[in-house]
Amino acid sequence: MTSLRSKVRDEFPRGWWRSGVWWLAGLRELGLNCLAAVAGWLFIREALHLVRGRDTPRQIADGLVPVEGWTAGLLVSLAGLGSMVALATQDSALAQGHLLALFMVGILWFLVDVVVSVTALAVIARSRIRHREAWEELDFIEANLPKNGRPPETVEEYRAQHLKARR
């Protein structure tokens, strides 16, 4: 079990505030998660890649969008879909003509986002259930592998480094 200090050290290595690599990696991850949350249809190819590699946990773990991004995409899309449907079915002057067409485009947008997110999350859940041992090893490596070029200091970090090299 890792301590809070080691987790903070992994997330914020010495000199993190002046490390361009650290900032770019964080911004990339944040940007991908936000993009998956708002426009999941952009990641149809990634979802199909997950479906094709559904029996290869390593391929799923190395996916472009993390589970958090797919989950955020599902939640935001469901909220947007509910809002669009509520606004489109409301009996008012706003829901007439061109605005009704915009509501329909929004509804289709969010429906596609929901389908893409649900597909990706279902493939990940199926893989985690069917290949439990492989995912346990991948999770151990992810949790204990030294980050940001730091050398291993604990037994778990050496073991994680060895397992990663073996894969």
Residue pairs with C-beta under 8 A, 6 or more apart in sequence:
2 143
2 144
2 156
6 154
9 150
10 146
10 147
10 148
10 150
11 147
13 19
13 22
13 147
13 148
13 150
16 22
16 148
19 148
21 148
22 148
29 66
32 64
32 65
32 66
32 69
33 65
33 66
33 68
33 69
33 72
34 72
35 42
35 43
35 69
36 42
36 43
36 65
36 69
36 70
36 72
36 73
36 117
37 69
37 72
37 73
37 75
37 76
38 73
38 76
39 113
40 70
40 73
40 77
40 112
40 113
40 114
40 116
40 117
41 109
41 112
41 113
41 116
43 64
43 65
43 73
43 116
43 120
44 112
44 116
46 63
46 64
46 65
46 120
47 116
47 119
47 120
47 123
49 59
49 63
50 59
50 60
50 63
50 119
50 120
50 123
50 124
51 119
51 123
53 59
53 60
54 60
54 123
54 126
54 127
55 127
55 130
55 131
57 127
57 128
57 131
57 134
57 135
57 138
58 134
58 138
58 167
60 123
60 124
60 127
61 135
61 138
61 142
65 120
67 121
67 124
70 117
70 120
70 121
70 124
71 117
71 121
73 113
73 116
73 117
74 113
74 114
74 117
74 118
74 121
76 113
77 110
77 113
77 114
77 117
78 110
78 114
80 106
80 109
80 110
80 113
81 107
81 110
81 111
81 114
84 103
84 106
84 107
84 110
85 107
87 94
87 95
87 103
88 95
88 100
88 103
88 104
88 107
89 95
95 103
127 135
128 135
137 163
140 156
140 159
140 160
140 163
141 160
141 163
141 164
141 167
143 160
144 154
144 156
144 157
144 159
144 160
145 157
145 160
145 161
145 164
146 152
146 153
146 157
146 160
146 161
152 158
152 160
152 161
